[in-house]
Amino acid sequence: MTVNPIKLGIVGCGVISDAYLKGAARSEIVKAVAVSDMLPEAARAKAQEYGVRAETLADLLADDEISIVINLTVPAAHAEVNAAILAAGKHVYTEKPFAVTYAEAKATMDQADAAGLRVGCAPDTFLGAGHQSVRRLIDAGRIGTVTGGAATFATAGAEVWHPNPFFFYQRGGGPVLDIGCYPITQLVNCLGPVASVVAQASRPRAVRTVGSGPRAGEDIAVEVFTTYNGVLVFESGANVALTASWDVWKHGRPPIEIYGTEGTIQNPDPNFFGGPVALSQRDGAFADALMAELPFGAPNRPLRDGRQVADYRMVGVFDMAAAIATGRPHRASGALALHVMEVMESLERAAAEGRRIDLATRCERPAPVPFGPGESVFAEEPAAA
């Protein structure tokens, strides 16, 4: 693969920045050249560790060699920082959630469209081999017409592992905005846009406690609901039950099951790129259906419990950079993220208002990821006609 790498800047040098900087270091499509943070010492530490420059935000945005800026700030700052990036004439790729409100996300898209710039947004896990296998099985009609499904993303909460978890429980936090985007994005990838939602929510604890790091033992005021049970009704007619919770120590539900007139597919954990895919046709036994020839599925990172997972965060940036170079659409797009953002906000509104919410947005399903060995599948895709 012979490409001229697109230069990246990264704003925000917190915990997640390591995944992006490590991903960029492995890439031939992109190259990280500068980082910035509101705490200059944090930027300097990452710059030294990864061999990039530490710059002020103003200097990074004024750098002509940088084409894409990755926004890894806290959710409440996403909209403001995205606006500054776009105003500087840069494409933006933002960590999830897209914003803390649909209105903020829509303003970002309107600004980008007016300037002829691109917006990308995490999660990009749906581009992994596990989730793309499910997409291809559905598209091939292996379970017939999709009728429904169930998705569960439930943990004990971020304070168990994160050294500074306060923002998870403030405006812009909560399990729907933080983790709901993973299963919702994969469901839209497989089934198309959502038409309406209903939901119930609860907040069992008003105060939580930081469990690790230098702030261990400090209280966290909980400002958001921490358990949601909702139903997503898709434009196709399928309906999917969704549980997103930070009040569950352990459960036995599959991350996602999708039901059809001819069978069932079990989808791997959408927080990661790979994992087992199981297919049952009619009442037959589940059998392995992972397509190994798809990229971004091999385990490459150990978790705290010793399990190995496939974690290729940055794949969405690779695809976006290659798409900019060739003029084709990118997959982890602003349009997809805007629709998912409206779904998440609508779940919160449905729970708060006790009614069904009809969605205003629609989006196209992203193109499936080609078969092949890694990021080269994006660089080798043809330009748009």
C-alpha atoms as a printed R data frame, in Angstrom:
    type eleno elety resid chain resno       x       y      z
1   ATOM     1    CA   MET     A     1   0.000   0.000  0.000
2   ATOM     2    CA   THR     A     2   1.498   3.305 -1.110
3   ATOM     3    CA   VAL     A     3  -0.197   6.429  0.235
4   ATOM     4    CA   ASN     A     4   0.733   9.880  1.449
5   ATOM     5    CA   PRO     A     5  -0.524   9.799  5.027
6   ATOM     6    CA   ILE     A     6  -3.051  12.437  6.045
7   ATOM     7    CA   LYS     A     7  -1.767  14.453  9.003
8   ATOM     8    CA   LEU     A     8  -3.782  14.450 12.217
9   ATOM     9    CA   GLY     A     9  -4.025  16.643 15.284
10  ATOM    10    CA   ILE     A    10  -5.558  15.380 18.528
11  ATOM    11    CA   VAL     A    11  -7.328  17.603 21.059
12  ATOM    12    CA   GLY     A    12  -7.715  16.030 24.485
13  ATOM    13    CA   CYS     A    13  -5.008  13.889 26.101
14  ATOM    14    CA   GLY     A    14  -7.038  11.840 28.578
15  ATOM    15    CA   VAL     A    15  -7.333   8.060 28.958
16  ATOM    16    CA   ILE     A    16  -8.797   7.394 25.493
17  ATOM    17    CA   SER     A    17  -6.035   9.305 23.679
18  ATOM    18    CA   ASP     A    18  -3.644   6.353 24.022
19  ATOM    19    CA   ALA     A    19  -5.882   4.175 21.839
20  ATOM    20    CA   TYR     A    20  -5.922   6.820 19.095
21  ATOM    21    CA   LEU     A    21  -2.209   7.581 19.274
22  ATOM    22    CA   LYS     A    22  -1.285   3.893 19.223
23  ATOM    23    CA   GLY     A    23  -3.619   3.320 16.293
24  ATOM    24    CA   ALA     A    24  -2.123   6.226 14.368
25  ATOM    25    CA   ALA     A    25   1.391   4.930 15.012
26  ATOM    26    CA   ARG     A    26   0.487   1.650 13.266
27  ATOM    27    CA   SER     A    27  -1.085   3.300 10.232
28  ATOM    28    CA   GLU     A    28   0.161   4.083  6.746
29  ATOM    29    CA   ILE     A    29  -2.995   6.079  5.926
30  ATOM    30    CA   VAL     A    30  -2.733   8.674  8.714
31  ATOM    31    CA   LYS     A    31   0.008  10.203 10.838
32  ATOM    32    CA   ALA     A    32  -0.497  12.027 14.144
33  ATOM    33    CA   VAL     A    33   1.752  15.089 14.308
34  ATOM    34    CA   ALA     A    34   0.451  17.201 17.220
35  ATOM    35    CA   VAL     A    35  -1.605  17.020 20.417
36  ATOM    36    CA   SER     A    36  -3.244  19.644 22.598
37  ATOM    37    CA   ASP     A    37  -4.949  19.685 25.983
38  ATOM    38    CA   MET     A    38  -6.348  22.287 28.359
39  ATOM    39    CA   LEU     A    39  -3.667  20.995 30.755
40  ATOM    40    CA   PRO     A    40  -0.365  21.705 28.944
41  ATOM    41    CA   GLU     A    41   1.475  19.131 31.035
42  ATOM    42    CA   ALA     A    42  -0.900  16.403 29.800
43  ATOM    43    CA   ALA     A    43  -0.165  17.346 26.185
44  ATOM    44    CA   ARG     A    44   3.566  17.425 26.833
45  ATOM    45    CA   ALA     A    45   3.464  13.947 28.405
46  ATOM    46    CA   LYS     A    46   1.643  12.433 25.416
47  ATOM    47    CA   ALA     A    47   3.869  14.283 22.961
48  ATOM    48    CA   GLN     A    48   6.984  12.865 24.579
49  ATOM    49    CA   GLU     A    49   5.534   9.346 24.756
50  ATOM    50    CA   TYR     A    50   4.415   9.210 21.113
51  ATOM    51    CA   GLY     A    51   6.937  11.439 19.363
52  ATOM    52    CA   VAL     A    52   4.554  14.225 18.345
53  ATOM    53    CA   ARG     A    53   4.390  17.957 19.087
54  ATOM    54    CA   ALA     A    54   2.547  19.487 22.040
55  ATOM    55    CA   GLU     A    55   0.757  22.657 20.921
56  ATOM    56    CA   THR     A    56  -1.867  25.082 22.138
57  ATOM    57    CA   LEU     A    57  -5.279  24.586 20.569
58  ATOM    58    CA   ALA     A    58  -4.870  27.803 18.576
59  ATOM    59    CA   ASP     A    59  -1.512  26.716 17.186
60  ATOM    60    CA   LEU     A    60  -2.757  23.222 16.339
61  ATOM    61    CA   LEU     A    61  -5.765  24.629 14.465
62  ATOM    62    CA   ALA     A    62  -3.537  27.068 12.591
63  ATOM    63    CA   ASP     A    63  -1.187  24.278 11.437
64  ATOM    64    CA   ASP     A    64  -1.607  23.983  7.663
65  ATOM    65    CA   GLU     A    65  -0.246  20.438  7.473
66  ATOM    66    CA   ILE     A    66  -3.065  19.069  9.660
67  ATOM    67    CA   SER     A    67  -6.165  18.001  7.700
68  ATOM    68    CA   ILE     A    68  -8.182  16.105 10.327
69  ATOM    69    CA   VAL     A    69  -8.487  16.980 14.015
70  ATOM    70    CA   ILE     A    70  -9.662  14.297 16.436
71  ATOM    71    CA   ASN     A    71 -11.729  15.687 19.310
72  ATOM    72    CA   LEU     A    72 -11.209  13.641 22.497
73  ATOM    73    CA   THR     A    73 -12.401  16.256 24.980
74  ATOM    74    CA   VAL     A    74 -15.123  15.551 27.563
75  ATOM    75    CA   PRO     A    75 -18.648  15.291 26.081
76  ATOM    76    CA   ALA     A    76 -19.780  18.710 27.329
77  ATOM    77    CA   ALA     A    77 -16.975  20.334 25.309
78  ATOM    78    CA   HIS     A    78 -17.509  18.404 22.068
79  ATOM    79    CA   ALA     A    79 -19.767  20.938 20.337
80  ATOM    80    CA   GLU     A    80 -17.607  23.974 21.132
81  ATOM    81    CA   VAL     A    81 -14.370  22.270 20.114
82  ATOM    82    CA   ASN     A    82 -15.925  20.798 16.961
83  ATOM    83    CA   ALA     A    83 -17.080  24.289 15.957
84  ATOM    84    CA   ALA     A    84 -13.565  25.667 16.411
85  ATOM    85    CA   ILE     A    85 -12.053  22.831 14.362
86  ATOM    86    CA   LEU     A    86 -14.484  23.370 11.498
87  ATOM    87    CA   ALA     A    87 -14.019  27.146 11.637
88  ATOM    88    CA   ALA     A    88 -10.296  26.523 11.132
89  ATOM    89    CA   GLY     A    89 -11.065  24.642  7.897
90  ATOM    90    CA   LYS     A    90 -10.265  21.177  9.268
91  ATOM    91    CA   HIS     A    91 -12.255  17.967  9.003
92  ATOM    92    CA   VAL     A    92 -13.279  16.700 12.440
93  ATOM    93    CA   TYR     A    93 -13.542  13.225 13.926
94  ATOM    94    CA   THR     A    94 -15.001  13.228 17.434
95  ATOM    95    CA   GLU     A    95 -15.108  10.690 20.201
96  ATOM    96    CA   LYS     A    96 -18.595   9.600 21.240
97  ATOM    97    CA   PRO     A    97 -21.070  10.924 22.106
98  ATOM    98    CA   PHE     A    98 -21.297  13.291 19.142
99  ATOM    99    CA   ALA     A    99 -22.579  16.011 21.513
100 ATOM   100    CA   VAL     A   100 -24.676  16.214 24.653
101 ATOM   101    CA   THR     A   101 -27.809  17.260 22.725
102 ATOM   102    CA   TYR     A   102 -29.191  16.611 19.281
103 ATOM   103    CA   ALA     A   103 -29.366  20.373 18.671
104 ATOM   104    CA   GLU     A   104 -25.610  20.700 19.248
105 ATOM   105    CA   ALA     A   105 -24.902  17.763 16.944
106 ATOM   106    CA   LYS     A   106 -27.160  19.214 14.244
107 ATOM   107    CA   ALA     A   107 -25.357  22.564 14.486
108 ATOM   108    CA   THR     A   108 -22.035  20.781 13.943
109 ATOM   109    CA   MET     A   109 -23.365  19.056 10.831
110 ATOM   110    CA   ASP     A   110 -24.848  22.283  9.464
111 ATOM   111    CA   GLN     A   111 -21.527  24.087  9.953
112 ATOM   112    CA   ALA     A   112 -19.579  21.269  8.269
113 ATOM   113    CA   ASP     A   113 -21.974  21.070  5.329
114 ATOM   114    CA   ALA     A   114 -21.781  24.816  4.779
115 ATOM   115    CA   ALA     A   115 -17.973  24.661  4.767
116 ATOM   116    CA   GLY     A   116 -17.712  21.531  2.627
117 ATOM   117    CA   LEU     A   117 -15.942  19.654  5.433
118 ATOM   118    CA   ARG     A   118 -16.367  16.148  6.770
119 ATOM   119    CA   VAL     A   119 -17.483  14.991 10.205
120 ATOM   120    CA   GLY     A   120 -16.725  11.553 11.584
121 ATOM   121    CA   CYS     A   121 -17.681  10.142 14.951
122 ATOM   122    CA   ALA     A   122 -17.047   7.131 17.153
123 ATOM   123    CA   PRO     A   123 -17.970   4.430 17.758
124 ATOM   124    CA   ASP     A   124 -16.230   2.754 14.852
125 ATOM   125    CA   THR     A   125 -16.420  -0.731 16.370
126 ATOM   126    CA   PHE     A   126 -19.179  -1.645 13.890
127 ATOM   127    CA   LEU     A   127 -16.424  -1.755 11.236
128 ATOM   128    CA   GLY     A   128 -14.868  -4.809 12.909
129 ATOM   129    CA   ALA     A   129 -15.044  -8.364 11.592
130 ATOM   130    CA   GLY     A   130 -17.588  -9.525 14.182
131 ATOM   131    CA   HIS     A   131 -20.169  -6.868 13.389
132 ATOM   132    CA   GLN     A   132 -19.508  -6.856  9.661
133 ATOM   133    CA   SER     A   133 -20.076 -10.634  9.627
134 ATOM   134    CA   VAL     A   134 -23.514 -10.076 11.147
135 ATOM   135    CA   ARG     A   135 -24.242  -7.355  8.594
136 ATOM   136    CA   ARG     A   136 -23.303  -9.647  5.699
137 ATOM   137    CA   LEU     A   137 -25.365 -12.544  7.055
138 ATOM   138    CA   ILE     A   138 -28.433 -10.323  7.304
139 ATOM   139    CA   ASP     A   139 -27.860  -8.834  3.860
140 ATOM   140    CA   ALA     A   140 -27.535 -12.338  2.419
141 ATOM   141    CA   GLY     A   141 -30.947 -13.276  3.838
142 ATOM   142    CA   ARG     A   142 -29.611 -15.977  6.148
143 ATOM   143    CA   ILE     A   143 -32.267 -15.230  8.794
144 ATOM   144    CA   GLY     A   144 -34.954 -14.074  6.376
145 ATOM   145    CA   THR     A   145 -36.780 -10.844  7.157
146 ATOM   146    CA   VAL     A   146 -35.622  -9.287 10.407
147 ATOM   147    CA   THR     A   147 -38.526  -9.051 12.850
148 ATOM   148    CA   GLY     A   148 -36.873  -7.921 16.068
149 ATOM   149    CA   GLY     A   149 -34.064  -8.332 18.510
150 ATOM   150    CA   ALA     A   150 -32.638  -7.549 21.918
151 ATOM   151    CA   ALA     A   151 -29.531  -5.627 22.966
152 ATOM   152    CA   THR     A   152 -27.984  -5.366 26.434
153 ATOM   153    CA   PHE     A   153 -25.070  -3.206 27.521
154 ATOM   154    CA   ALA     A   154 -24.955  -3.298 31.316
155 ATOM   155    CA   THR     A   155 -22.120  -2.857 33.835
156 ATOM   156    CA   ALA     A   156 -21.647  -1.711 37.419
157 ATOM   157    CA   GLY     A   157 -20.577   1.777 36.292
158 ATOM   158    CA   ALA     A   158 -17.485   3.718 35.273
159 ATOM   159    CA   GLU     A   159 -16.430   4.497 38.842
160 ATOM   160    CA   VAL     A   160 -15.326   0.868 39.227
161 ATOM   161    CA   TRP     A   161 -12.386   1.376 36.836
162 ATOM   162    CA   HIS     A   162 -12.041   4.999 35.707
163 ATOM   163    CA   PRO     A   163  -9.751   7.230 37.825
164 ATOM   164    CA   ASN     A   164 -11.827  10.364 37.129
165 ATOM   165    CA   PRO     A   165 -15.391   9.211 36.438
166 ATOM   166    CA   PHE     A   166 -17.347  12.314 37.480
167 ATOM   167    CA   PHE     A   167 -18.314  13.426 33.956
168 ATOM   168    CA   PHE     A   168 -20.036  10.083 33.306
169 ATOM   169    CA   TYR     A   169 -22.737  11.071 35.796
170 ATOM   170    CA   GLN     A   170 -23.139  14.724 34.782
171 ATOM   171    CA   ARG     A   171 -25.051  16.352 31.923
172 ATOM   172    CA   GLY     A   172 -23.922  14.630 28.746
173 ATOM   173    CA   GLY     A   173 -23.241  11.391 30.616
174 ATOM   174    CA   GLY     A   174 -25.399   8.437 31.544
175 ATOM   175    CA   PRO     A   175 -25.447   4.932 30.062
176 ATOM   176    CA   VAL     A   176 -27.434   5.802 26.936
177 ATOM   177    CA   LEU     A   177 -25.145   8.608 25.767
178 ATOM   178    CA   ASP     A   178 -21.961   6.828 26.855
179 ATOM   179    CA   ILE     A   179 -22.559   3.166 25.989
180 ATOM   180    CA   GLY     A   180 -25.911   3.071 24.192
181 ATOM   181    CA   CYS     A   181 -24.257   4.379 21.042
182 ATOM   182    CA   TYR     A   182 -22.377   1.073 20.589
183 ATOM   183    CA   PRO     A   183 -25.370  -1.270 20.136
184 ATOM   184    CA   ILE     A   184 -27.501   1.426 18.466
185 ATOM   185    CA   THR     A   185 -24.829   2.138 15.846
186 ATOM   186    CA   GLN     A   186 -24.455  -1.561 15.045
187 ATOM   187    CA   LEU     A   187 -28.222  -2.002 14.848
188 ATOM   188    CA   VAL     A   188 -28.511   0.903 12.401
189 ATOM   189    CA   ASN     A   189 -25.593  -0.567 10.428
190 ATOM   190    CA   CYS     A   190 -27.516  -3.853 10.139
191 ATOM   191    CA   LEU     A   191 -31.158  -2.788 10.042
192 ATOM   192    CA   GLY     A   192 -31.223   0.803  8.815
193 ATOM   193    CA   PRO     A   193 -32.688   3.868 10.501
194 ATOM   194    CA   VAL     A   194 -34.902   3.998 13.597
195 ATOM   195    CA   ALA     A   195 -38.394   5.474 13.243
196 ATOM   196    CA   SER     A   196 -39.547   5.750 16.881
197 ATOM   197    CA   VAL     A   197 -38.663   4.822 20.455
198 ATOM   198    CA   VAL     A   198 -40.250   4.283 23.863
199 ATOM   199    CA   ALA     A   199 -38.389   3.895 27.177
200 ATOM   200    CA   GLN     A   200 -38.452   3.710 30.976
201 ATOM   201    CA   ALA     A   201 -35.549   4.820 33.182
202 ATOM   202    CA   SER     A   202 -34.441   4.900 36.815
203 ATOM   203    CA   ARG     A   203 -31.696   6.241 39.107
204 ATOM   204    CA   PRO     A   204 -31.310   3.813 42.036
205 ATOM   205    CA   ARG     A   205 -28.426   5.754 43.647
206 ATOM   206    CA   ALA     A   206 -28.051   9.518 43.943
207 ATOM   207    CA   VAL     A   207 -24.423   9.232 45.100
208 ATOM   208    CA   ARG     A   208 -21.639   6.894 43.972
209 ATOM   209    CA   THR     A   209 -18.010   6.518 45.074
210 ATOM   210    CA   VAL     A   210 -14.819   6.642 43.035
211 ATOM   211    CA   GLY     A   211 -13.224   3.192 43.279
212 ATOM   212    CA   SER     A   212  -9.687   3.670 41.982
213 ATOM   213    CA   GLY     A   213  -6.940   6.197 41.330
214 ATOM   214    CA   PRO     A   214  -5.920   9.306 43.274
215 ATOM   215    CA   ARG     A   215  -9.561  10.334 43.890
216 ATOM   216    CA   ALA     A   216 -10.650   6.954 45.279
217 ATOM   217    CA   GLY     A   217 -13.240   7.347 48.010
218 ATOM   218    CA   GLU     A   218 -14.649  10.668 46.749
219 ATOM   219    CA   ASP     A   219 -18.409  10.934 46.287
220 ATOM   220    CA   ILE     A   220 -19.977  11.358 42.825
221 ATOM   221    CA   ALA     A   221 -23.286  13.207 42.586
222 ATOM   222    CA   VAL     A   222 -25.457  11.339 40.073
223 ATOM   223    CA   GLU     A   223 -27.409  13.782 37.892
224 ATOM   224    CA   VAL     A   224 -28.636  11.318 35.246
225 ATOM   225    CA   PHE     A   225 -30.699   8.148 34.982
226 ATOM   226    CA   THR     A   226 -28.462   5.080 35.202
227 ATOM   227    CA   THR     A   227 -30.769   2.307 33.916
228 ATOM   228    CA   TYR     A   228 -32.812   2.462 30.711
229 ATOM   229    CA   ASN     A   229 -35.104  -0.120 29.157
230 ATOM   230    CA   GLY     A   230 -36.377   0.920 25.755
231 ATOM   231    CA   VAL     A   231 -37.733  -0.300 22.437
232 ATOM   232    CA   LEU     A   232 -36.420   0.871 19.074
233 ATOM   233    CA   VAL     A   233 -38.865   0.565 16.170
234 ATOM   234    CA   PHE     A   234 -37.004   0.586 12.868
235 ATOM   235    CA   GLU     A   235 -38.276   2.029  9.621
236 ATOM   236    CA   SER     A   236 -38.132  -1.533  8.254
237 ATOM   237    CA   GLY     A   237 -40.747  -2.606 10.816
238 ATOM   238    CA   ALA     A   238 -38.382  -4.537 13.114
239 ATOM   239    CA   ASN     A   239 -38.440  -3.688 16.816
240 ATOM   240    CA   VAL     A   240 -35.540  -4.227 19.210
241 ATOM   241    CA   ALA     A   241 -35.517  -4.144 23.018
242 ATOM   242    CA   LEU     A   242 -32.576  -2.199 24.457
243 ATOM   243    CA   THR     A   243 -31.201  -2.230 28.012
244 ATOM   244    CA   ALA     A   244 -28.429   0.241 28.906
245 ATOM   245    CA   SER     A   245 -27.435   0.258 32.562
246 ATOM   246    CA   TRP     A   246 -24.753   1.110 35.097
247 ATOM   247    CA   ASP     A   247 -26.542  -0.777 37.865
248 ATOM   248    CA   VAL     A   248 -25.656  -4.373 36.930
249 ATOM   249    CA   TRP     A   249 -22.725  -6.343 38.331
250 ATOM   250    CA   LYS     A   250 -23.216  -9.371 36.074
251 ATOM   251    CA   HIS     A   251 -25.752 -10.684 33.576
252 ATOM   252    CA   GLY     A   252 -26.127 -13.610 31.164
253 ATOM   253    CA   ARG     A   253 -27.687 -11.898 28.160
254 ATOM   254    CA   PRO     A   254 -25.978 -11.886 24.759
255 ATOM   255    CA   PRO     A   255 -24.803  -8.390 23.779
256 ATOM   256    CA   ILE     A   256 -27.122  -8.365 20.754
257 ATOM   257    CA   GLU     A   257 -29.487 -10.950 19.269
258 ATOM   258    CA   ILE     A   258 -31.266 -10.314 15.971
259 ATOM   259    CA   TYR     A   259 -34.343 -12.379 15.112
260 ATOM   260    CA   GLY     A   260 -35.690 -13.121 11.648
261 ATOM   261    CA   THR     A   261 -38.361 -15.184  9.937
262 ATOM   262    CA   GLU     A   262 -35.763 -17.875  9.185
263 ATOM   263    CA   GLY     A   263 -33.403 -17.773 12.162
264 ATOM   264    CA   THR     A   264 -31.380 -15.890 14.783
265 ATOM   265    CA   ILE     A   265 -27.954 -14.240 14.862
266 ATOM   266    CA   GLN     A   266 -25.968 -13.571 18.021
267 ATOM   267    CA   ASN     A   267 -23.802 -10.455 17.610
268 ATOM   268    CA   PRO     A   268 -20.575  -9.963 19.638
269 ATOM   269    CA   ASP     A   269 -19.980  -7.208 22.181
270 ATOM   270    CA   PRO     A   270 -20.226  -3.924 20.222
271 ATOM   271    CA   ASN     A   271 -17.689  -2.265 22.523
272 ATOM   272    CA   PHE     A   272 -15.024  -4.222 20.621
273 ATOM   273    CA   PHE     A   273 -14.393  -5.071 16.970
274 ATOM   274    CA   GLY     A   274 -14.386  -8.866 17.033
275 ATOM   275    CA   GLY     A   275 -15.831 -11.723 19.007
276 ATOM   276    CA   PRO     A   276 -17.964 -14.787 18.327
277 ATOM   277    CA   VAL     A   277 -20.795 -14.680 15.807
278 ATOM   278    CA   ALA     A   278 -23.385 -17.443 16.051
279 ATOM   279    CA   LEU     A   279 -26.097 -18.287 13.503
280 ATOM   280    CA   SER     A   280 -29.151 -20.506 14.040
281 ATOM   281    CA   GLN     A   281 -31.495 -21.174 11.145
282 ATOM   282    CA   ARG     A   282 -35.059 -21.879 12.230
283 ATOM   283    CA   ASP     A   283 -34.785 -24.070 15.359
284 ATOM   284    CA   GLY     A   284 -31.325 -25.450 14.580
285 ATOM   285    CA   ALA     A   285 -28.336 -25.271 16.883
286 ATOM   286    CA   PHE     A   286 -26.172 -22.151 16.924
287 ATOM   287    CA   ALA     A   287 -23.028 -22.486 14.806
288 ATOM   288    CA   ASP     A   288 -19.975 -20.271 14.378
289 ATOM   289    CA   ALA     A   289 -20.517 -17.804 11.528
290 ATOM   290    CA   LEU     A   290 -17.610 -15.365 11.928
291 ATOM   291    CA   MET     A   291 -16.085 -14.445  8.554
292 ATOM   292    CA   ALA     A   292 -12.365 -14.614  9.264
293 ATOM   293    CA   GLU     A   293 -11.444 -12.958  5.962
294 ATOM   294    CA   LEU     A   294 -12.897  -9.650  7.179
295 ATOM   295    CA   PRO     A   295 -10.394  -7.255  8.832
296 ATOM   296    CA   PHE     A   296 -10.200  -5.943 12.409
297 ATOM   297    CA   GLY     A   297 -11.312  -9.068 14.232
298 ATOM   298    CA   ALA     A   298  -8.201 -10.695 15.701
299 ATOM   299    CA   PRO     A   299  -7.774 -10.228 19.480
300 ATOM   300    CA   ASN     A   300  -5.004  -7.722 20.210
301 ATOM   301    CA   ARG     A   301  -5.572  -6.351 23.734
302 ATOM   302    CA   PRO     A   302  -5.977  -7.935 27.192
303 ATOM   303    CA   LEU     A   303  -8.715  -6.714 29.521
304 ATOM   304    CA   ARG     A   304  -8.398  -6.368 33.268
305 ATOM   305    CA   ASP     A   305  -9.991  -9.811 33.694
306 ATOM   306    CA   GLY     A   306  -7.440 -11.439 31.365
307 ATOM   307    CA   ARG     A   307  -9.697 -11.840 28.326
308 ATOM   308    CA   GLN     A   308  -8.244 -10.903 24.946
309 ATOM   309    CA   VAL     A   309 -10.355  -8.603 22.768
310 ATOM   310    CA   ALA     A   310 -10.108  -6.997 19.330
311 ATOM   311    CA   ASP     A   311  -9.618  -3.267 19.866
312 ATOM   312    CA   TYR     A   312  -8.806  -1.289 16.711
313 ATOM   313    CA   ARG     A   313 -10.071   2.172 17.672
314 ATOM   314    CA   MET     A   314  -8.983   4.583 14.930
315 ATOM   315    CA   VAL     A   315 -10.356   2.403 12.116
316 ATOM   316    CA   GLY     A   316 -13.071   4.999 11.550
317 ATOM   317    CA   VAL     A   317 -10.363   7.644 11.101
318 ATOM   318    CA   PHE     A   318  -8.453   5.407  8.656
319 ATOM   319    CA   ASP     A   319 -11.605   4.979  6.571
320 ATOM   320    CA   MET     A   320 -12.424   8.695  6.737
321 ATOM   321    CA   ALA     A   321  -8.915   9.704  5.654
322 ATOM   322    CA   ALA     A   322  -8.940   7.252  2.742
323 ATOM   323    CA   ALA     A   323 -12.425   8.438  1.752
324 ATOM   324    CA   ILE     A   324 -11.295  12.076  1.719
325 ATOM   325    CA   ALA     A   325  -8.398  11.115 -0.548
326 ATOM   326    CA   THR     A   326 -10.653   9.312 -3.060
327 ATOM   327    CA   GLY     A   327 -13.880  11.288 -2.762
328 ATOM   328    CA   ARG     A   328 -16.100   8.427 -1.584
329 ATOM   329    CA   PRO     A   329 -18.370   8.507  1.509
330 ATOM   330    CA   HIS     A   330 -16.866   7.452  4.828
331 ATOM   331    CA   ARG     A   331 -18.620   4.985  7.093
332 ATOM   332    CA   ALA     A   332 -18.438   6.358 10.665
333 ATOM   333    CA   SER     A   333 -20.059   9.500  9.325
334 ATOM   334    CA   GLY     A   334 -21.617  12.552 10.873
335 ATOM   335    CA   ALA     A   335 -24.965  11.621  9.326
336 ATOM   336    CA   LEU     A   336 -24.897   8.213 11.041
337 ATOM   337    CA   ALA     A   337 -23.780   9.783 14.335
338 ATOM   338    CA   LEU     A   338 -26.471  12.476 14.103
339 ATOM   339    CA   HIS     A   339 -29.171   9.830 13.684
340 ATOM   340    CA   VAL     A   340 -27.785   7.770 16.577
341 ATOM   341    CA   MET     A   341 -27.611  10.964 18.651
342 ATOM   342    CA   GLU     A   342 -31.299  11.613 17.997
343 ATOM   343    CA   VAL     A   343 -32.134   8.013 18.929
344 ATOM   344    CA   MET     A   344 -30.274   8.365 22.234
345 ATOM   345    CA   GLU     A   345 -31.799  11.739 23.093
346 ATOM   346    CA   SER     A   346 -35.232  10.404 22.145
347 ATOM   347    CA   LEU     A   347 -34.797   7.463 24.522
348 ATOM   348    CA   GLU     A   348 -34.047   9.929 27.309
349 ATOM   349    CA   ARG     A   349 -37.036  12.087 26.345
350 ATOM   350    CA   ALA     A   350 -39.334   9.077 26.048
351 ATOM   351    CA   ALA     A   351 -38.399   7.988 29.577
352 ATOM   352    CA   ALA     A   352 -38.730  11.491 31.031
353 ATOM   353    CA   GLU     A   353 -42.010  12.306 29.256
354 ATOM   354    CA   GLY     A   354 -43.634   8.861 29.340
355 ATOM   355    CA   ARG     A   355 -44.489   8.748 25.640
356 ATOM   356    CA   ARG     A   356 -43.378   7.489 22.257
357 ATOM   357    CA   ILE     A   357 -40.973   9.756 20.373
358 ATOM   358    CA   ASP     A   358 -40.956   9.782 16.569
359 ATOM   359    CA   LEU     A   359 -37.567  10.543 15.019
360 ATOM   360    CA   ALA     A   360 -37.007  13.307 12.483
361 ATOM   361    CA   THR     A   361 -33.702  12.094 11.010
362 ATOM   362    CA   ARG     A   362 -32.904   9.202  8.733
363 ATOM   363    CA   CYS     A   363 -29.534   7.975  7.443
364 ATOM   364    CA   GLU     A   364 -28.197   5.574  4.869
365 ATOM   365    CA   ARG     A   365 -26.587   2.382  6.085
366 ATOM   366    CA   PRO     A   366 -22.794   2.608  5.700
367 ATOM   367    CA   ALA     A   367 -21.257   0.512  2.937
368 ATOM   368    CA   PRO     A   368 -20.038  -2.891  4.159
369 ATOM   369    CA   VAL     A   369 -16.314  -3.206  4.853
370 ATOM   370    CA   PRO     A   370 -14.484  -5.114  2.083
371 ATOM   371    CA   PHE     A   371 -12.724  -8.399  2.695
372 ATOM   372    CA   GLY     A   372  -8.994  -8.004  3.158
373 ATOM   373    CA   PRO     A   373  -6.063  -7.629  5.572
374 ATOM   374    CA   GLY     A   374  -6.457  -4.451  7.586
375 ATOM   375    CA   GLU     A   375  -6.498  -0.760  6.729
376 ATOM   376    CA   SER     A   376  -5.448  -1.401  3.116
377 ATOM   377    CA   VAL     A   377  -9.078  -2.345  2.366
378 ATOM   378    CA   PHE     A   378  -9.955   1.352  2.733
379 ATOM   379    CA   ALA     A   379  -7.021   2.725  0.728
380 ATOM   380    CA   GLU     A   380  -7.767   0.378 -2.150
381 ATOM   381    CA   GLU     A   381 -11.484   1.216 -2.475
382 ATOM   382    CA   PRO     A   382 -12.360   3.050 -5.695
383 ATOM   383    CA   ALA     A   383 -13.335   6.703 -5.741
384 ATOM   384    CA   ALA     A   384 -16.998   7.621 -5.880
385 ATOM   385    CA   ALA     A   385 -18.486   7.602 -9.358
